[in-house]
Structure formats: structure tokens, C-alpha cells
């Protein structure tokens, strides 16, 4: 009442514009709108005065803030695997894994106690091999969910091997070792089929998503089948540990392939590559080698050779295939004199090279950062790709030297040989 009377008196004395200004200035919410934004859902107000005759009371209207409706993230696209995807798969066949020292094993006391002979053992070995080849067939057809059914049949005794015989033979350590060896060959073959070339295979989004989903769920399929077949917990742990090598490999290789796809897009753009070459010309490679060489102890001749080759590839705007061959040639040169050495020696040399390579590339990226290089983003992408591909190449060399499956190279010592009990990392106590 008082406010209405006061406004009526003012309307007769003041102009309309001045009256509006006074009302807005005296508002308790003046100046608070900006402080509320982004902090809480408190309402903000808009005060407006309706245009009215001088002798009418101006109407003050409070405008509530519109109700915020949460926006759900878009659902992931349902990717489809095309016939072209299947045509681009690898043609690898699973190698045959013979049962090592079978005669000696059959003569062992543990085997003879079971009351079985060569017929039952050979039947298990052969049928397990057939089952693995059926899995390979499903992988080629991208029928990943059907693999669970095959495993259910085998471990429940519906795949040509009596269930009681299966349980008895799989209780022996030597049989378990053979099955794990076959498993690793199966998983490596699956990876080689789905990603025949980690750098140059152009996986479609649908194929990439299918590979990742397959790798994510495959251990669940296996565990359910083994538990349904009443397999011992110790053997289940071994088999799950083995399949995790494939899961880790699939995850890393699909990520590497994704990086390669992004980098290929950069390398195909002449303007971007030209800017990279222009920026790289300004890098003080002598200063980089002075700092990095003191820590890494690398040969300066090789450093300058790699540096010049990198600049030449940029200048020529080389394709992804040329870049891949160049990276492979560096690894071949580094490990050339260790080709006949044990895998442990190759691994040590390879690991040291990766550390040196990473340090040098980080110093170059640092130099580009300090110079505010326009192509910094492109260099970062190429550096990530080169680092990961070098990692993969060293893995391949170690696997070849050790005559082992590639997916098993990256492992913790606690995981190999495949253990029957869970183990944890042991952190040494500080000696005081």
C-alpha cells in the first residue's frame, strides 16, 4: 500500500524514464545476476515497467527463470560391420600345437592313476583343436557372441569329449599347460585376423567398435562357460589370465590404429605438412642433443641422421607407408647386432632405446612449445603415433627372439608363468 502510494506520487513529479531508472537502481537483485550464474539454481529476475499513463501505477513484473531440462548424452551410434570390413581381415590360420613329450607324460604316475590311455588324451587334444578352429571361423564372420555357445558346449562335455574324462584330464598340470599354449595361439590368431596391420589397416568405426566390444566381453563368456562346466578354480584363473593378454593387445592395437587414422589425415594435407616442415626447421637440434645426449648417451651421428631423415620426409610430404618403413628401419638399425642374442638381451636393448627415443621426442616437443609453433598440435599427434609404433616394433622383435606370442610380451613378472593363485605387488620397505 505504501509502495503504491509512493509510486503514484513520484509518477506525478518525475519523468517516466527517470522513474524506471530509480526502480531498477533500488532493486535488491541489482548487480547480483552475474554472481549467481554458474553457481546455483537460484532464480534471476528481470524487472520491467509497463508503459502506462502518468496517473496509473507502473506494474513491476518478476520474470522467473525458465526451467532447465537436463539433456541426456546422445546414444552411441549402432555401427554396422560391412562386407568390406570382412574382406580386409587377415588371412592367418591358427598353427597346430602338438602335445609335447606325450609318451613320457602317458608313462607318468599321475596320468596312469586316472585309468586313461592315448585314446582319451588324443581325443581331448584333437577336439580342443577343432573347437579353437570353430572359434576362428566365428571371428572371421564377426559372430562374436556365438563363441560363448561353443565354449559352453565344450566345457559341458557336449563337444566330443566326455565331461568326466574332461574334468579328470584337466586336473593334470601338463594338460593345463598344453591347453594354455593352444589358447595363446588362438588369441594371437584372433588379433592378427581382426587387425592384420596395426598401422596401415584402415578399420572403420564399426569394425573398431566391434573389436573393442569383443575384447571387453570375451573373458565373461569364457568364465561363464568354465564355471558351468565345473572346472577347478585354479585352472579358471590360468585361462582367464591367458585371455587377458588378448584383451590388452586388442585395446592397445585398436588405439594405435585410431592414432594412425588421425595422423594419416594430417599427412595428407599439404598445407599442414608444409607448416610442420617450416616449424621443424627452427628446432635447435644441437641444443636438443646436448641435453638429451648427456642423459641418454646416444651416438650423435645417428641422432643427426634420424633428424635429417625426418625433415626430408616432411619436405617430400611422404605417405603413411613411407613413414612406417622409416620407423621400422630405425628399429632394425638399433637391434641389428643383437639379432642372434637371447630374448632377454633384445628386450633390455629395446627398452633402453624406447626410453631414449621418448626423451628425445619430448625435448623436441618442448622446443616447439617454447617457440609457439603453429603446427604444435600436428607434431604432438605424430609424436604419439611414432612412440606407440616404436613400442609395437620393439614388442615384435622381442616376441620373435623369444619365439613367443606377441600379445604375451607386455606382462608383469607376477603374471608369468601363469600362476594358480592371485599375487600382489610387493613394495620393499625402506631400510633405516
C-alpha positions as CSV (number, residue, x, y, z in Angstrom):
1,X,0.0,0.0,0.0
2,X,2.8,2.4,1.0
3,X,4.7,1.4,-2.1
4,X,1.8,2.0,-4.4
5,X,1.1,5.4,-2.9
6,X,4.8,6.4,-3.2
7,X,5.0,5.4,-6.8
8,X,1.8,7.3,-7.6
9,X,3.3,10.4,-6.1
10,X,6.5,10.0,-7.9
11,X,4.7,9.5,-11.2
12,X,3.3,12.9,-11.0
13,X,6.7,14.6,-10.2
14,X,9.2,12.6,-12.3
15,X,9.5,11.7,-15.9
16,X,8.8,8.1,-16.9
17,X,12.4,7.3,-17.9
18,X,13.8,8.6,-14.6
19,X,11.2,6.6,-12.7
20,X,12.2,3.4,-14.5
21,X,15.8,4.1,-13.6
22,X,15.1,4.6,-9.9
23,X,13.1,1.4,-9.7
24,X,15.8,-0.6,-11.3
25,X,18.5,1.0,-9.2
26,X,16.7,0.3,-6.0
27,X,16.0,-3.4,-6.8
28,X,17.5,-5.8,-4.2
29,X,18.7,-8.0,-7.0
30,X,20.7,-5.3,-8.8
31,X,24.2,-6.4,-9.7
32,X,23.7,-10.0,-8.4
33,X,22.8,-11.7,-11.6
34,X,26.4,-12.3,-12.7
35,X,27.4,-13.7,-9.3
36,X,24.6,-16.3,-9.4
37,X,25.4,-17.6,-12.9
38,X,27.0,-21.0,-12.8
39,X,27.0,-21.2,-9.0
40,X,23.5,-22.4,-8.1
41,X,20.0,-22.8,-9.4
42,X,18.9,-19.6,-7.6
43,X,16.4,-17.7,-9.8
44,X,17.4,-14.5,-11.5
45,X,14.9,-11.7,-12.0
46,X,14.1,-9.2,-14.7
47,X,12.3,-6.0,-13.6
48,X,10.4,-4.2,-16.2
49,X,7.9,-1.3,-16.0
50,X,4.9,-1.4,-18.3
51,X,4.3,1.8,-20.2
52,X,1.2,3.4,-18.7
53,X,-0.4,6.7,-18.4
54,X,1.2,9.1,-15.9
55,X,-1.6,8.7,-13.3
56,X,-1.6,4.9,-13.3
57,X,0.6,2.8,-11.1
58,X,3.5,1.2,-13.0
59,X,3.4,-2.5,-12.9
60,X,6.5,-4.3,-11.6
61,X,6.7,-7.8,-13.1
62,X,9.0,-10.5,-11.9
63,X,10.1,-12.9,-14.6
64,X,11.0,-16.4,-13.3
65,X,14.0,-18.2,-14.9
66,X,12.9,-20.9,-17.4
67,X,13.0,-24.4,-16.0
68,X,16.2,-26.2,-17.1
69,X,15.6,-29.5,-18.8
70,X,18.5,-31.9,-18.5
71,X,19.9,-33.0,-21.8
72,X,20.8,-36.7,-22.0
73,X,24.0,-37.5,-23.8
74,X,23.4,-38.9,-27.3
75,X,23.1,-42.6,-27.6
76,X,26.1,-44.3,-29.2
77,X,25.7,-45.0,-32.9
78,X,24.9,-48.6,-33.9
79,X,27.8,-49.3,-36.1
80,X,27.5,-52.0,-38.8
81,X,30.2,-54.3,-39.9
82,X,30.3,-54.3,-43.7
83,X,31.5,-57.0,-46.2
84,X,34.4,-54.7,-46.9
85,X,35.4,-54.9,-43.3
86,X,35.4,-58.7,-43.5
87,X,37.4,-58.6,-46.8
88,X,40.1,-56.5,-45.1
89,X,40.6,-59.0,-42.3
90,X,43.8,-61.0,-42.0
91,X,44.0,-64.5,-43.6
92,X,46.0,-66.0,-40.8
93,X,45.4,-69.6,-39.9
94,X,45.8,-71.0,-36.4
95,X,49.0,-73.0,-36.1
96,X,48.9,-76.6,-34.9
97,X,50.3,-77.1,-31.4
98,X,51.4,-80.7,-30.7
99,X,51.3,-82.1,-27.2
100,X,54.9,-82.0,-26.1
101,X,56.6,-85.2,-24.8
102,X,53.3,-87.2,-24.9
103,X,54.9,-90.6,-24.5
104,X,56.7,-89.5,-21.3
105,X,53.5,-87.9,-20.0
106,X,51.5,-91.1,-20.6
107,X,54.0,-93.1,-18.7
108,X,53.8,-90.7,-15.7
109,X,52.2,-91.9,-12.5
110,X,49.7,-89.1,-12.4
111,X,48.3,-89.9,-15.8
112,X,48.2,-93.7,-15.2
113,X,46.3,-93.2,-12.0
114,X,43.4,-91.8,-13.9
115,X,43.0,-95.0,-15.8
116,X,43.0,-93.4,-19.2
117,X,45.3,-94.0,-22.3
118,X,46.4,-92.4,-25.5
119,X,42.9,-92.6,-27.0
120,X,41.3,-90.4,-24.4
121,X,44.2,-87.9,-24.4
122,X,44.3,-87.7,-28.2
123,X,40.6,-87.2,-28.3
124,X,40.8,-84.3,-25.9
125,X,43.7,-82.7,-27.8
126,X,42.1,-83.1,-31.2
127,X,38.6,-81.9,-30.1
128,X,40.1,-78.9,-28.4
129,X,41.9,-78.0,-31.6
130,X,38.6,-78.4,-33.6
131,X,36.9,-76.2,-31.1
132,X,39.5,-73.4,-31.5
133,X,39.2,-73.5,-35.2
134,X,35.4,-73.1,-34.9
135,X,36.1,-70.0,-32.8
136,X,38.4,-68.7,-35.6
137,X,35.6,-69.2,-38.1
138,X,33.2,-67.2,-35.9
139,X,35.7,-64.4,-35.6
140,X,36.1,-64.3,-39.4
141,X,32.3,-64.0,-39.7
142,X,32.2,-61.4,-36.8
143,X,29.8,-63.6,-34.9
144,X,31.5,-62.8,-31.6
145,X,28.6,-63.6,-29.3
146,X,28.3,-67.1,-30.7
147,X,31.7,-68.0,-29.2
148,X,30.1,-68.3,-25.8
149,X,27.9,-71.1,-27.0
150,X,30.8,-73.1,-28.4
151,X,32.7,-72.8,-25.1
152,X,29.6,-73.9,-23.2
153,X,29.3,-77.0,-25.3
154,X,32.9,-78.0,-25.0
155,X,33.3,-77.5,-21.2
156,X,30.0,-79.2,-20.5
157,X,31.1,-82.3,-22.4
158,X,28.9,-81.8,-25.5
159,X,31.8,-81.4,-28.0
160,X,33.1,-84.9,-28.4
161,X,34.8,-85.3,-25.0
162,X,33.0,-87.0,-22.1
163,X,32.6,-84.5,-19.3
164,X,34.1,-86.7,-16.6
165,X,37.1,-87.5,-18.8
166,X,37.5,-83.8,-19.5
167,X,37.5,-82.9,-15.8
168,X,39.9,-85.7,-14.9
169,X,42.5,-84.9,-17.6
170,X,42.3,-81.1,-17.0
171,X,43.2,-81.8,-13.4
172,X,46.7,-82.6,-14.6
173,X,49.3,-79.8,-14.8
174,X,50.7,-80.9,-18.1
175,X,47.3,-81.0,-19.8
176,X,46.6,-77.5,-18.4
177,X,49.9,-76.2,-19.8
178,X,49.0,-77.6,-23.3
179,X,45.6,-76.0,-23.3
180,X,47.0,-72.7,-22.2
181,X,49.6,-72.9,-25.0
182,X,46.8,-73.5,-27.5
183,X,44.8,-70.7,-26.0
184,X,47.6,-68.2,-26.6
185,X,48.0,-69.3,-30.2
186,X,44.2,-68.9,-30.6
187,X,44.1,-65.4,-29.1
188,X,47.1,-64.3,-31.2
189,X,45.4,-65.6,-34.3
190,X,42.2,-63.7,-33.5
191,X,44.2,-60.4,-33.1
192,X,46.0,-61.0,-36.3
193,X,42.8,-61.6,-38.2
194,X,40.9,-58.6,-36.8
195,X,43.9,-56.2,-37.0
196,X,46.3,-57.5,-39.7
197,X,48.4,-54.4,-39.7
198,X,48.2,-52.1,-36.6
199,X,49.4,-49.1,-38.6
200,X,48.1,-49.5,-42.1
201,X,44.8,-51.4,-41.6
202,X,42.0,-48.8,-42.1
203,X,39.5,-50.1,-39.6
204,X,36.1,-48.5,-40.0
205,X,34.3,-47.1,-36.9
206,X,32.1,-50.1,-36.9
207,X,35.0,-52.6,-37.0
208,X,36.9,-50.7,-34.3
209,X,33.8,-50.7,-32.0
210,X,33.2,-54.4,-32.7
211,X,36.8,-55.3,-31.8
212,X,36.7,-53.3,-28.6
213,X,33.4,-54.8,-27.5
214,X,34.6,-58.3,-28.3
215,X,37.7,-57.8,-26.3
216,X,35.8,-56.3,-23.4
217,X,33.3,-59.2,-23.1
218,X,35.3,-62.2,-24.1
219,X,36.5,-63.1,-20.6
220,X,33.0,-63.0,-19.3
221,X,31.9,-65.6,-21.9
222,X,34.9,-67.8,-21.0
223,X,34.4,-67.6,-17.3
224,X,30.7,-68.5,-17.5
225,X,31.4,-71.5,-19.7
226,X,34.1,-72.8,-17.4
227,X,32.1,-72.3,-14.2
228,X,29.1,-74.0,-15.9
229,X,31.4,-76.9,-16.7
230,X,32.6,-77.3,-13.1
231,X,36.2,-76.6,-14.0
232,X,38.5,-76.1,-11.0
233,X,39.1,-72.5,-9.8
234,X,42.9,-72.8,-10.2
235,X,42.5,-73.7,-13.9
236,X,39.9,-71.0,-14.4
237,X,42.4,-68.4,-13.1
238,X,45.0,-69.6,-15.6
239,X,42.7,-69.4,-18.5
240,X,41.3,-66.0,-17.6
241,X,44.8,-64.7,-17.1
242,X,45.7,-66.0,-20.6
243,X,42.7,-64.4,-22.3
244,X,43.6,-61.0,-20.7
245,X,46.7,-60.9,-22.9
246,X,44.4,-60.8,-25.9
247,X,42.2,-58.1,-24.3
248,X,45.1,-55.9,-23.6
249,X,46.6,-56.4,-27.0
250,X,43.3,-55.6,-28.7
251,X,42.9,-52.4,-26.7
252,X,46.4,-51.2,-27.5
253,X,46.3,-52.1,-31.2
254,X,42.9,-50.5,-31.9
255,X,44.1,-47.4,-30.1
256,X,47.3,-47.4,-32.2
257,X,45.2,-47.9,-35.4
258,X,43.0,-45.0,-34.4
259,X,46.1,-42.7,-34.0
260,X,47.3,-43.8,-37.4
261,X,44.0,-42.9,-38.9
262,X,44.1,-39.4,-37.4
263,X,47.8,-38.9,-38.4
264,X,47.1,-40.0,-41.9
265,X,44.6,-37.2,-42.2
266,X,47.3,-34.7,-41.2
267,X,49.9,-36.1,-43.5
268,X,47.6,-35.9,-46.5
269,X,47.2,-32.1,-46.1
270,X,50.0,-30.4,-47.8
271,X,49.5,-27.0,-46.1
272,X,49.7,-28.6,-42.6
273,X,52.8,-30.7,-43.5
274,X,54.4,-27.6,-45.0
275,X,53.9,-25.7,-41.8
276,X,55.3,-28.6,-39.8
277,X,58.4,-28.6,-42.0
278,X,58.8,-24.8,-41.6
279,X,58.4,-25.1,-37.8
280,X,60.8,-28.0,-37.5
281,X,63.5,-26.1,-39.4
282,X,63.7,-23.8,-36.5
283,X,64.3,-26.5,-33.9
284,X,67.8,-26.3,-32.5
285,X,68.7,-30.0,-32.8
286,X,72.2,-29.4,-31.5
287,X,70.8,-28.0,-28.2
288,X,68.4,-30.9,-28.0
289,X,71.2,-33.4,-28.4
290,X,73.4,-31.5,-26.0
291,X,70.8,-32.0,-23.2
292,X,69.3,-35.4,-24.2
293,X,72.6,-36.9,-25.2
294,X,74.1,-36.2,-21.8
295,X,71.4,-38.4,-20.3
296,X,70.9,-41.0,-23.0
297,X,74.5,-41.3,-24.3
298,X,73.2,-41.7,-27.9
299,X,75.5,-41.6,-30.9
300,X,75.4,-38.0,-32.3
301,X,75.8,-39.3,-35.9
302,X,72.7,-41.4,-35.6
303,X,70.8,-38.6,-34.0
304,X,71.6,-36.2,-36.9
305,X,70.8,-39.0,-39.4
306,X,67.4,-39.5,-37.9
307,X,66.8,-35.8,-37.7
308,X,67.7,-35.2,-41.4
309,X,65.5,-38.1,-42.5
310,X,62.6,-36.7,-40.5
311,X,63.0,-33.3,-42.2
312,X,63.2,-35.0,-45.6
313,X,60.0,-36.9,-45.1
314,X,58.2,-33.7,-44.1
315,X,59.6,-31.9,-47.1
316,X,58.6,-34.7,-49.5
317,X,55.2,-35.0,-47.8
318,X,55.7,-38.7,-47.5
319,X,52.8,-41.1,-47.2
320,X,52.0,-43.1,-44.1
321,X,53.6,-46.2,-45.7
322,X,56.9,-44.4,-46.1
323,X,56.8,-43.1,-42.5
324,X,56.1,-46.7,-41.3
325,X,59.1,-48.1,-43.3
326,X,61.3,-45.3,-41.9
327,X,60.4,-46.1,-38.3
328,X,61.0,-49.8,-38.9
329,X,64.4,-49.1,-40.4
330,X,65.4,-47.2,-37.2
331,X,64.5,-50.2,-35.1
332,X,66.2,-52.6,-37.4
333,X,69.4,-50.5,-37.2
334,X,69.3,-50.3,-33.4
335,X,68.8,-54.0,-33.0
336,X,70.9,-55.2,-36.0
337,X,73.8,-56.6,-33.9
338,X,71.5,-58.3,-31.5
339,X,69.6,-60.5,-33.9
340,X,71.2,-63.7,-32.6
341,X,71.1,-62.8,-29.0
342,X,68.6,-64.2,-26.4
343,X,65.3,-62.5,-26.0
344,X,66.3,-61.0,-22.6
345,X,69.2,-59.1,-24.3
346,X,66.9,-57.9,-27.1
347,X,64.4,-56.8,-24.5
348,X,66.9,-54.8,-22.5
349,X,68.3,-53.1,-25.6
350,X,64.8,-52.4,-26.9
351,X,63.6,-50.9,-23.6
352,X,66.6,-48.6,-23.4
353,X,66.0,-47.5,-26.9
354,X,62.4,-46.7,-26.2
355,X,63.4,-44.6,-23.2
356,X,66.0,-42.7,-25.3
357,X,63.5,-42.2,-28.1
358,X,60.9,-40.9,-25.7
359,X,63.3,-38.4,-24.1
360,X,64.5,-37.0,-27.4
361,X,61.0,-36.6,-28.8
362,X,59.8,-34.9,-25.6
363,X,62.8,-32.4,-25.9
364,X,61.8,-31.6,-29.5
365,X,58.2,-31.1,-28.4
366,X,59.4,-28.8,-25.6
367,X,61.4,-26.7,-28.2
368,X,58.3,-26.4,-30.4
369,X,56.2,-25.4,-27.4
370,X,58.6,-22.6,-26.4
371,X,58.6,-21.3,-29.9
372,X,54.8,-21.3,-30.0
373,X,54.9,-23.4,-33.2
374,X,51.8,-23.1,-35.3
375,X,51.9,-26.8,-36.1
376,X,52.3,-27.9,-32.4
377,X,49.1,-30.0,-32.5
378,X,50.2,-31.8,-35.6
379,X,53.6,-32.6,-34.1
380,X,52.0,-33.9,-30.9
381,X,49.8,-36.3,-32.8
382,X,52.7,-37.5,-35.0
383,X,54.8,-37.9,-31.8
384,X,52.2,-40.0,-30.1
385,X,51.9,-42.3,-33.2
386,X,55.6,-42.7,-33.6
387,X,56.1,-43.5,-29.9
388,X,53.3,-46.1,-29.9
389,X,54.5,-47.7,-33.1
390,X,58.1,-47.9,-31.9
391,X,56.7,-49.6,-28.8
392,X,54.9,-52.1,-31.1
393,X,58.0,-52.7,-33.2
394,X,60.2,-53.5,-30.2
395,X,57.5,-55.9,-28.9
396,X,57.6,-57.7,-32.3
397,X,61.4,-58.1,-32.1
398,X,61.3,-59.4,-28.6
399,X,58.5,-61.9,-29.5
400,X,60.5,-63.1,-32.5
401,X,63.6,-63.6,-30.4
402,X,61.8,-65.4,-27.7
403,X,59.6,-67.4,-30.0
404,X,56.5,-66.4,-28.1
405,X,53.1,-64.9,-29.0
406,X,53.3,-61.2,-29.5
407,X,50.4,-60.5,-27.1
408,X,52.4,-62.0,-24.2
409,X,55.4,-59.8,-24.5
410,X,54.0,-56.9,-22.3
411,X,53.4,-58.6,-19.0
412,X,54.3,-58.3,-15.3
413,X,56.6,-60.9,-13.9
414,X,53.9,-61.9,-11.4
415,X,51.8,-63.0,-14.3
416,X,54.2,-65.4,-15.9
417,X,54.4,-68.3,-15.8
418,X,50.6,-68.3,-15.4
419,X,50.0,-68.6,-11.7
420,X,47.3,-70.5,-10.0
421,X,46.9,-68.1,-7.1
422,X,46.4,-64.3,-7.0
423,X,49.5,-62.4,-6.3
424,X,50.1,-58.7,-5.4
425,X,53.0,-56.4,-6.0
426,X,55.4,-56.3,-3.0
427,X,56.7,-52.9,-2.2
428,X,60.1,-53.2,-0.4
429,X,60.3,-51.5,3.0
430,X,62.6,-48.6,3.4
431,X,65.7,-49.5,5.3
432,X,66.5,-47.1,8.0
